[in-house]
Amino acid sequence: MEHKSTVAAYLLWFFFGLFGVHRFYLRHTGWGVAYLLTLGFMGIGWLVDLFMIPAYVVNYNHRLDHALEQGRV
């Protein structure tokens, strides 16, 4: 597994965010499906993610580092 990029997440958010592609990229599968079914909660969730993506990426990378340290990946 590789670390995720904030730039890649923002590009996915910008072009395909209403369909939740950025959420799938960050392994938030449940949220990705919810976005897909509701078009990003009618755009509101999509707009919130504009500000939250950096935290999502840091959180994903932190969890990945921790799993690697524990030998779980």
Secondary structure, DSSP 8 states (H G I E B T S, - for coil): -----HHHHHHHHHHHGGGTHHHHHTT-HHHHHHHHHHHHHHTHHHHHHHHHHHHHHHHHHHHHHHHHHHT--
